[in-house]
Amino acid sequence: MSNSNSTSQNIHQQEAIAAIATPVGEGGISVIRISGRDAIEKATTVFRGKNLSKVASHTVHFGNIMRGDQKVDEVLATVFRSPRSYTGEDTIEISCHGGVLVTQEVLETILAVGVRSAEPGEFTQRAFLNGKLELSQAEAVADLIHAKSRKAVEAAQQQLDGNLGSHVRAFRQQIIDATAMVELELDFIEEDVEFASKPQLIKLLHDLNSEIDLLLATYETGRLVKNGIRTVFAGKPNAGKSTLLNALMGRERAIVSDIAGTTRDVIDADWSLDGLLFTLTDTAGLRETVDQIEAEGVRRSEAAMQEADLIVYMVDLSQPEDATEIETISKLRNRFPGKSVLILGNKIDKSRAEGNLGTLIDLSISATNGTAIEELKQRMKIAVLQNRDIDTSGLLVTSSRHRDALEKTRTHITDALLAIESGVSGDFISIDLRGALHELGTITGEITTEDLLDSIFSRFCIGK
């Protein structure tokens, strides 16, 4: 289906829905949000204080939530009248005392008067349907909620501010201009009138492809900023993987022991460096073993390396060189093409002569004593980002959905360019240009389907 965003004069009012909008647990306050047709009237039936149906928008009122003659809680009710609300609908936010039980009782009292419990993301979906947010901005709301690092918050904020949407709208306008030139010429084909300047049209589309390329080039960095950098510590047993994870975390996250094979499963921990999220994964030591449990741990270690953005392979410098391990290290980058690999020599304070390992090791450290740990942190960042710009004040493409749409757009434009340069009829050129318009429209929401909206808003928590 196509979606045309509503204007503020044409708000799509739906049945009233309600949900807890704050995290479940104990706290100073909890907030229950009610939105939709008759939201204010429904809230009025359980609120004792001022008549909420008669108060002005953007006002706050003290009163009680009542179940019959029984007081459920003292609350503050904030009124937002359509269209000046997050959803664009009439909205009430009830601030009650924090706590699982009292919050749930307030919500159940509201639901009992004919308000429906909201689905995940339904408030933001209504904001999109009512033209309060573009689709890319609605997705940014979810990214902001789930962000685990400062850089991820900044990247989501850029998108929420509409920066991606403004770029996409500019791209669409250029394609609309190009399509208009081609289709106007088709209307006058019998008069042999040429409206489209071929060199001008080719330049316009080449320039557009270049702009899309620049945006697509930000995706890999944007993905790492949004999702975090999956970092796997690998190596033989007792290489110091768990000790290093604990040193970076600043606390005992993984069990450390001199007994080989102590770590038998992957252990994940989130760690932040310069505003970036690293998901550190401690793995079972890589070795041949007849122990079924340890063997399963080794298999999971290999699987984790396949999924990693950064592999940190650790060598125990206190042990004699192992020819098999040297061969493993020398082939590591070929085994995992496209992944960043950092070879660490650990236990430098107890090291023997490095010998053949010297040319393979990127950095020598002591995870126990903290030697070169600060340098390691920067090496990890440089290894995975490869000096890419992570300035989140500029726009980063962080969504694989947006990347795919931009890539399909570029393909349509490239096909149109080939058609123009081959002298193909304008109606075929127009098909490619309209295909590009369609793909760009899926980013901002000019073009949507029910399946697309369900997929996007199902990622949201209930209450947002």
Secondary structure, DSSP 4 states (H G I P E B T S, - for coil): -B--PPPTTS----B-EEEE-S-SSS-SEEEEEEESBTHHHHHHTTEESS-GGGSPSSEEEEEEEEETTEEEEEEEEEEE-TTSSSSSS-EEEEEEE-SHHHHHHHHHHHHTTTPEEPPTTHHHHHHHHTTSS-HHHHHHHHHHHH--SHHHHHHHHHHHTTHHHHHHHHHHHHHHHHHHHHHHHHHTGGGT---S-HHHHHHHHHHHHHHHHHHHTTHHHHHHHHH-EEEEEEESTTSSHHHHHHHHHTS--S---SSTT---S-EEEEEEETTEEEEEEE----S--S-HHHHHHHHHHHHHHHH-SEEEEEEETTSPP-HHHHHHHHTHHHHSTTSEEEEEEE-GGG----GGGGGT-SEE-BTTTTBTHHHHHHHHHHHHHTT----TTS-----HHHHHHHHHHHHHHHHHHHHHHTT--HHHHHHHHHHHHHHHHHHHTSB--HHHHHHHHTTSPTT-
